[in-house]
């Protein structure tokens, strides 16, 4: 299971279900006034194919983590007052 880090950015890639509740709880600080989440779900279709029930995602974990770290860096550049970021895939 994924566990929160000791620093301000929680970046991880896993085939396991994402710990949405734990990530939300971790992201809350007394400094920030909101937690914004985005959770993708599987659609029942893809490119004209009906009956989709699941997705299999294959990627190089190191590359995915690198890209997520770039997203975190850009968010921190734009909004430096953000206390914590959780980017989990």
N, C-alpha and C positions, 0 to 999 in steps of 0.2 A: 504494500500500500504506500502511496505517496505521503510524505510528511513535509510540513512546512519547514523552510530554511530558517536560519538565524538572522538573515539579512533582509533587505527590503524587496527583493525580487524572488518570486517562487516560479521557476521555469522548469518544466518537466514534460516528457513525452512518455506515454505508457499505453499498452494495449488493454489495461485494466479500466474499469469504470472510474470516471473522474470523481474525486472527493469534493463535490460542489459545496456541500454544507461546511466541511472543514476549511475549504479555501475562502468561503465567504466569512466565516468566523475569524480566520487569520487576518483577513484584509481589513477588518474593522479596527480603527484606532480612534483615540479621543480627539485627534487633530482633524480628521476628515469628517465630512458630513454626509457621505453617501458611499455605497458600494454598488458598482454597476457590473452586471454579469451578462455574458452572452453564452448561450448553450445551443449548439447545433443539434439537430435531430435528423434521422433518416426519413427522406421522403418516400412515398410509395411508387415513385417513378424516376427514371433517369434517361435522358436522351431518347425519349419515345418508348422506353421499355417500362411496361406496367408490372406490378407485383413485386417491387423491390422491398425486401424486408430487413436487409442489413448491408453494411459496407465493410469491406476489408481495405484497410489503409496500409500501404507499404511505403516506407521511407527510410532513409538513412537517419537514424536518431541524432547523430552528431550534427548533421546539416539542419535538421528541423530545430534542434536546440539553438544553433547559431542564428537562424532566422528569427526565432522567438526572442532571443537576446537583442537582436537589432530592433525589433518592434518595441521592446521595453526601453531601449536607449532612446529611440525617437520619442516615445511618450514622455520620458523624463526630460528630454530636451524641450518639448513643447509645454509641458506642465510640471515644472520642477518641484512644486509643492506636494505632489502626490506622495503619500507615505509608503504604500505597498502596492505591488503589482503581482498578480498571479496569472501566468500564461501557461495553461495546461492543455495538452493535446493528446 
